Amino acid sequence: MNIAIFSETIDVTNGHGNITYELCRALHARGVSFTLFLPRDEKVFGAYPFPVRRELPSYIFRVYTPKALPHFFGSVDLAGFDLVHCLLAFPHSFFAMRMAKKYKLPFLMGGQGTFAVLPLTYPLERRMLLASYRAAKEIMVPSEFTKAKILEYAKSPVAPISIVHNGVNFSRFEKEPDLSALRARYAGKKVLLTVGGLKRRKGQDIVLRALPEVLKRHPDARYVLVGSGDKQEWLESIARELGVAEAVEFVGQKTGEDLVRYFYLADVYVHTPRVNNLNFEGFGIVYLEAGACGKPSVATDAGGIRDAVLDGQTGLVAADGDIAGVASAINRLLDDPMLAKRLGEAGKAYAREHDWDAIAAQFIERYERYIP
């Protein structure tokens, strides 16, 4: 079989690019023949072990004017392919759907969080996305929440929707790196860690608002935020207003082994996103990354989080926006190291089950099912 895979990005520093790269890496390792199609203006990062063609239209979330439409009525040569798989919902699913029809190929598509649902609230984008959802043989989404939202906002029949969780590159996080410098820096401290863009949807402010209650019981707690974004000043002002600034540290973007070190440094991984209108986490790969390092998570029941964190098994889940609940969950884990260890060990097993190799196998099974 030979698969044409469509995506908007391969930049591993963002969620969609991470999914694209890791799935393609795993498919290649399994010997699957495929070509990754990306937008013409997409930046690539060195050479890849699999073929990449930059021939798709530029990424446009809103098709504001008719001038944008020709981007999605172009063409690419798919001669020799057996199936088209668009990893993400909008906008390239429409282009991929058209190409699949032109070449009479089976068409599969995915949907990740916000971008699988929000376009359904705009008239033109709705028509384009619904056409994709109806033409697909199957729609794969990472969580029950995403599936429910697609069905709620589609308000009409679409292709069958199945759940295929996102994965984690388990081997990247499996072994603890040298932490001597970080441990010396945070000696005697209980480290709470959040990794992600500094934006309102990620919910770092919820952790900050929970911190005064945590510090009453655990004055040695320190909240470390890894990531960058335009809300850092807002978050810093909240920390100052709450009087917890000395217990909060913004360390910026971390990649590679540096990021792995921070996961291993943490006593508890705390990530409390919110659903902001239709902006939501479709899954939450970062919980699997924390789990791969043996760390328990504290999360909020927002978006697809319950597919990534098993409440009471791999972490503790508070209600969306529940500041007191987040504080209580953090204190519970800091109070009970044995509970934290048990949840962390279960989180590691859950992450191992979600290695991208296992996730790739689920996609391969579907390729084989739909190729004549």
Helices and strands as residue ranges (DSSP letters): E 2-6, H 15-29, E 33-39, E 52-56, G 66-73, E 83-86, H 92-102, E 107-110, G 113-116, G 118-121, H 123-135, E 138-141, H 144-154, E 161-163, H 170-174, H 180-185, E 190-195, G 200-202, H 204-217, E 221-226, H 232-242, G 245-247, E 248-252, H 256-265, E 268-271, H 285-292, E 297-301, H 305-308, E 315-319, H 323-335, H 337-353, H 356-370
